[in-house]
Amino acid sequence: MKKFFLLLAMFAGSVFSLGADCTQGFLPIIPQPLSVELNDGGYRTGEDGIIYYYTENPVASGKSVSFLKKYLSEYYDIELKETGKKNKADLRFCLASDSSRKEGAYTLSITEEGVELSGYNEPGLFYATQSLIQLLPCDGTAGREEAILLPCAEIYDEPRFSYRGMHLDVVRHIFPVEFVKKYIDYLALHKMNYFHWHLTDDQGWRMESRSHPRLNEYGSYREATIIGIFPGTGVDSTRYGGYYTVEQLEEIVDYAADRYITIVPEIDIPAHSMAILSAYPQFGTEPGRKVKPAITWGIFNRQNNVLAPSEELFSFLEDVFNELMDVFPGKYIHIGCDECAPRWWQESEKVQDFIREHNLGDERGLHGYFAWRVGEIVKKRGRIPVGWDDITKDKVPEGTTVMCWRGADNGYKAAAEGHQVIMTPSRISYLNRMQRPGEDSLCHRSLTTLEDVYKFDPVPDSIPAGIAENIVGGQGCMWTEYFAYPSSVEYAVFPRMSAIAELYWTAADKKNWPLFLMKMPCQFRRYDLWGASSCKYVFESELIPFNEE
């Protein structure tokens, strides 16, 4: 006997009922669309395990069709097949080009005659596909012998911000290529379009360098790793590390591009540079000192991890940043510039001479000089340098985007000065933090709950329009000091990644915390469907009930 799934019916057997204030426009789509109109009836599709599609523009719809085809096959054992007859298709992909619409705008129309996915641009068509995916049974119970009944609905949607992303640190712990791809899929399923990839730090250098191979020979492996929460109970005896080859990096770039995701690669300078110094100690403030990649965390102001300015160093940095830009074609290139302790420059006579000779004033001026010199390398290639908001301690170089992590006010200040800003305040956006009180797993011991994340507004009404227009969006950050395995990363990011997606996609007046919670039972079943770990504290805390059946 065939089974039919009507999306709203999935909630009827749950242990909660849909509140009267949420009865209009309630579909378990995250992030919440701009406009949703639910209508009577539904469209049944998937007979005999086949869904037929028609496309008016095979090139424009190619990435969307490929993604949906893979998803249906992997999770539902359903085949997506093309038909040349529009009236025979279950799904119709259309490109309604309109330059007045935001990039990512789309409509999704489900009637009793079929489903039409229409993007106002190619990314919009892809995001329409993601919304359709979220209207499938969230537990993957459909299959070749089952049909799916989609609810009739009219959806218009567009993103609030142009930059919507997630970050992954692969230095403290490195992850297989296949997991990096899976992580990118998670971003795509949440309509995110930027992946900030943290590739270098004190504990390792994670990209192949053909111009300076010592970076891989000496900088990619550390001799041991701290045990437990910093300052730890000692260190293990395991050599740890590795790096991604140029071919692997290019493979991941292409994989992300097929999902309309741009990678923002980061080489972090002038601090966080012990991996560089292990290969080239002459670039430090103590050239004779033997340096190895760090085996612990908490380096700031404790260990000398800074670069000393010299023309030889800037020539080296030009080489490695050009290598980076040869692989990563995106417009943003992250140059780091965070947590640079001035004491190491203050204690170096050579550095103090450089400050005097270049009329930089002090160590803040030197920090700004680093941001300017490396930023010019990036801009020479037609790219946009991005720096952590520590660069605001000195004059921010023209054309540099500020990534705000030390608090939202630093972002607003930079925006008021005319700089483009990406928001990622650590109190809200750093997902290496506890997500429930008394968290017993390894993580940063400060607390950021799902509700904390969701209720943050990156641009509240109190921010004047002239400042708000310079805030291009934001991201979540996944630092991996305490997260050595893909499953532990997933546990940390889910469900908070879903809340971050809504922060930067959904219009402020469409955000609704109770409605978001009501979507969570279905969303957690999706995590399970994807094979992803997640933290179910929202249920354990009785914020919402959850039926495991």
N, C-alpha and C positions, 0 to 999 in steps of 0.2 A: 504493500500500500504506500502510495506516495505521501510524503509529508510536505506541508506548506508552511512557510514562515512569514507571518505578517509582523513587521518590526514592533509595532505598538503592543501586539499581543505578547511579546516576549516579557513585557513588564507586568502583565496582568497576574502572572503566577508568582511574582516576587513578593517579598515580605513587606514592601512599601507600596503605597499608592501614589499616583501622580497628583501633586497638589493643584488646587484650582488655579493658583497664580501661574502655573507652568503648563497649562493645558494647550495653549496656543504656541505653535512652533516648536514643540518638543520632539526632537530627534536626537539620538545619541551621537551627534557629530561634534568632535573636538578638533580644532577650536570652533566655538559657536559661530555660525554664519551670520551675515548682516541681516538677511531677511529670509524667513521661512514661513511658507503658507501650506498647511496640511489640508488635504482634500479627501473626500470620501473615496473608498475603493483602493485598488492596488493593481499592480502589473505582475503577472506570473512569468517567470523566466527560468531557464536552466533545465528544461525538459530533457530527459535522457542524458544529462550531464553535459549539454552543449549550450552555449550562449552565442548567438550570432550578432555580429556587429557590422555596421556600414560606416564608412568614412568618406567625407567629401574631399579631404585633403590628407592623403596618406603620409606625406612628409611631416606636416604639422602635428598630426596625431600619433606619429610613430612611437615616440617615447611613452606616451600615455597608454597606448595599446599594448606595448611590450610589457610595461609594468603590471597592468591589469591581467594580462595573459599569464604571467609568472605567478601572480598572487592567487588567481583562481585555481590554477593547477596545483600549487603547493599546498594550499590550505583547504580547498574544497573538492579537489579532484574533478574540477569542471574545465572543459575545453572551451576556449574562446576562438571562434572561427569567423572569418570574413565572409560576407555575402555582398554581391554586387547589386542587390535589389533592396532599396531603402525600405520598402514596405514589408519586407520579410525579416528585417533586423530587430533584435531585442534592444540593442544599443545603437545610437546614432551619434557619431563624433562630428562636431561642427566647429569651424573657426570663424568667429564673427569679429573680424579685425576692427578695432575702434581705438584709435590713438588717444582719445579723451579718457579712456578707462585706465585705472591703475594696472600695473603689471600684476598678474595673478587673478584678475577679476574673471568671474565665470557665472554661468547659470546652469542649474541642473533641474530638468523638468521630467517628472514621472507622471504619466497618465495611464489610463487603461489601454492605450494604444502602443505604449513603449516608453523608452527612456532616451532623452536627448541631453547630451553633454555638450555644452557650448562654451568655449573659451574666447575671451576678447583678445587673447594672445596665447602663445603656446604654453607658458606656465599656467595660465588660467585653465586651459584644457586639462592639464595634469592635475590641478587642484580639484577640479570637478570630479576627476576619477577618484581622488582620495576620499571625497565626500561620499561617492557611490560605494566605495569599499566599506565605509562605516555604516552603510545601510544593509549590509549583508549580515546574516546571523553571526553574532559576535563570538559564538563558541565553536564555529566551524562545523556544525552538525549537518550542514547540507553536503550533498555528494552527487555522484553520478545517477543515483536512483531517487534523487530528491529534487523538488523544484523550490524556487524562492519566490515569495510574494513580496514585492517592494511596495511601500505605501505611496499613494499618489501625493505628490508634493511639488511645490514650486520654490526653488531656492535661488536667490541672488546673493553673491558674496564677493568680497574684495578685502584685501589686507589693510590693517590700520597703518603698519609700518613697512618700509621697503626692506629692512634688515631684520631677519628672524632666524636665530641660530642657536647652535649648541657647540660646546667646546669639548675637546678630549685631550688630556695630558697622556702622552705615550712615553714620557721620559721616566717618571718615577716607576711606572710599570709599562712594559711594552705589550701590545696585543697583536694577535695574528691578523693578517690581511683580511681573512674572511670575517672576523669580528668587526673590523673597521668598516667593512662593507655593510654588515648588518646594522651597525650603529647609524650609518648613513641612511639606510632604509627606515630606521625609526624616525629620523628627521623628516624624511619625505612623507611618511604617513601622518605627520603632524603639520604638514604644509610649511616646513622651515626651508630656508633657501641658502643658508650659510653654515659651513662647518669649519670652526676655528680649530686648527690642528697644531698643538703645542709640541714641537719637534726637538727642541734643545733646552737644556737646563744644566744645573750643577751635576746631576746624577747621570747624565748621558747625552750623547749626540745620536739622533735617530734617523738621519737621512744620509744616503750615500753621497760622499764628496769625491769626485774624480779629480778635481783640481788640488785638493788637499787631503789625500788619503789617510794621513796620520789621524785625522778626526775620527775615522772609523776604527783604525788600528788601536788607538790609545783612548779615544773619547767615548766609545760606544759601550764599554763594559766597566762596571764597578766591581770591586773585589768582594763586597759583602753588602748586606742591607740591614738596617736597624730592625730590631724586633720590638713589636708593640707600639704603643702610643709614644710620640716624642716626649721626653728625651730617651725613652726606650729602656729595655732591660738588658741591653747588649746588642750584639750584631751576630748574624748568622755567618756561615763560612762558605757561602755559595757565590761564585762568580755569576754576575747577572747582567744581561743587556742584549744587545743586538741593534740592527738598523734595517731600514727599508731600502731596498735597491732602487735605482732610478726607474727600472721597469715596473716594480711594484707601485711606486709612487704614481707613475703615469697611469697604471691600471686603475688605481683608486680615483685619480682625477677624472678619468673617463666615466667610471661608474657613477660618481657624483653628478657629473654633467648630464648623464642620462636621466637624472632625477631632478634636474633644474636646481642643483645645489652647487654653489661655488665654494671652493676650499680657500680658507684664509690661513696660510702657513705662517708659523712663527719661528724666527730665530731670535732668542732673547739675549739682548746685550744692553748696556755694558756690564751689568752684573749677571748673576745666574750663569756664570761663564766658566765654571771649573772644568767642564768637559773640554772646552776649547783650550784652557790653560794646561790640561794634562797632555795635550798634543803639542802645544806651542807655548811653553812657559815664558818665552821672551816677550809675550804680549801682556804680561802681568805687571803689577807694581813692584814685584820682587823677582826679577828675571832668573835669579839663581835658585829659586825655591822649587823643589820637586812637588808637583801637584798631581793628584789623581781625582777621578770623578768621585763625587761625594757619596758616602755610604749611609748618610743620615739626612734628615730634613732639618728645617729651622736654621738655615745657613746664614740668613741676614744678620749682619753685625757680629757674627760669631766666627766666621771663617772668611778669609780674603778670597772673594770670588769675582773681583772686578778687573776689567781691562784697563790698561794704561794707554792714553792716546799717543799715537805716532803715525807717521805716514805709512810705515810698513804695515801697521795694524789696519789702517783704513784701506790699503790695497788688498789685504787679505779679506776684509769684510766685503769689499766690492766683488771679489771672486765668488765667495760663498753665497751672497745674496743674488748675484747673477745666475749662479747654478740653480738656486731656488726658483727664480723667476723663469728660467728655461723650462722647468717642470710644471710649475703652477701658473696658469694663464689668467687667474682672476685679478680683479682690479685692486683688491686689498692685499697688502703685504705687511704682516705684523713684525715690528722691530723690537718689541719688549719694552725696555726702559723702566722697569719697575724695581723697587726694593734695592736701590743702589746706596749702600752705606758709605757716607762721605769719609769715614775715618781712614779707609785704606788709601784714598787719594791724599788726604791731609798728611799722612805719614810718609809719603813718597816725595823726595826732593825733585825727582825727575818730573813728576806730575805737576808739582807746584811751579816748576819752571815753565811748563807748557801753559799753565793757566796765566802766568804773568806775560809770557811772550805773545799770547793771543788775546790779551785784554779781556779775559773771561770773568774776572772779578773773584769768583770763589768756586766751590765745588758744584753749586747749583748751576752756575754758568757753564761749567764743563759738562754737566749732565745734559743741559740744553744743546750744547755743541755736538755731543754724540748724536742726539736725536736729529739735529739738522744735517750732519754729515752723512749719516746712514740714510736719512730720509731723501737726500739728494740722489743717492745711488738708486733708490726705488723710483723716484720721480723721473729720473733719466730714461727709464724704461716705460714711462707712461702709466705708472701705477700710483696708488695712493698709500702712503705709509700710515700705519696705525700704531699708536703707542698707548700703553697703560697710562692712567691719568696722573701718574707721578710726573709726567712731562709738564704738567701745569705748574710745577714748582718754579720753573723758569718760563721764559716766553716760549709758547708753543710755536714750533716752526710752521710757516704758512703752508697750507695744503695738507696738514697732518690731521687725521681723524683721531679723536680721543676716545679710548675705551675706558669707561668709568667703572672702577671696582672698589674704591675706598669710601663709597657712600654716594647716594644720588645727588647730593648738593654739589659735589665736585663736577658731576656731569652738567648740571644746570649752569654752574659758573662758566665752564668751558663753552657751553652753547651760547651763553650771554656774550661771550667774547668773540662769537662768530665762527666757532669751530664746529665741524660735524662731530656728533657724539653717538657712540654705541653704549647703551646702558647694560651694566652687569654688576650692580652693587652686591658685594659679597654677602651681606646680611640676608639677601633675598635669593641670589642667583648661584651661590656656590653649593653644589649638591654633594660635596664631600662632607657636609655638616650633618649632624644628627637630624632625623626627621620625626623622631618621637622622643619624649622625655625618657631618660634612663636607657637610651639605646645601648644594647650589649655587644654590638658588632664594632669592629675597628672603624673609626671615622674621626673626623675633627669633632671636638667635644662641645661645640656650640650648636644651638638648635635653630633649624629652619623648617617649619612645618609646611605641609601642603597648603594650609590656609594662609600662612605668611606669604608664600609665593603668589598665590592666586589674588590676594587682596592688594598687592602692590600695584600702583599705577605709575608707569614710567613718565607720564606727562599729565599730572593732575591739572585741574582747572585753574589753579593758582599760578601756573606758569604762563607768562605772556606769550602770545602767538609768535612774536618775533624770535623768542628763545625756543619755543616748542618746535618750530620748523627745522631747527638744526639737530634735533634728536631723530636719528634715522631708524632707530629700533634698538634691539637688545638681544641678549643671549643668556643661556645658562652655562655654567662652567663645571666641568667634571675633572677635578684634580685627583690624582690616583696614588698619593702616598700610601694610603691604606686599602687600596683596591687592586688586588693582583690578578683577578680573574674576571672574565666577561660577566659571569653571573653576579659578582659583587658590584660591578659597574651598573648593571641593569637594576639591581636592588636599590641602588642609590638614586638612580635617575627616575625610576617609575614609582609613583605616578607624577612626581613633580615636573618632569618634562612636559607632561600634558598641560599642566597649569601654565608653564612658561610659554607654550605654544599659544595659549589663549591670551596671554599678556600682550603679545606683539602682533597677533592677527586680528583679534576681535575688537570692534569699536567699544569704547569705554562704556557707553550707555547700553550695550548689549551683554556686558558681563553680568553673570548672575551666579553667586556662590551656591545657593541652594539647588539651582538647576544643574550646575556643574557636578555637585555631589550625587544628584539623581542619575547622572550618566555613568558614575563610577562603577557600578556592578558590571555593566556591559563592557566598560573599558578594561577592567581587570580580566575579564574573560578574553578580551583581545590580547592582552599581554600573554596570557596562558597559551592562546592560539599561536602566537609568535614564538613560543618557547622561551619567553623572557621572564626572569625573576622580577619580583616587585615587592614593595612593602605595603602590607594591608592594614597599616595602623589606623587608617580612616574608619575601618570597620571595627577593629578591636577597641577603639576609643568611643564607640557607640555614636560617632557623628552620623553614621547611616548604617542601617542593618544590611546584612549581606546573606543571601541564600546560596549556599554552595551547590545546591542541586541544579 
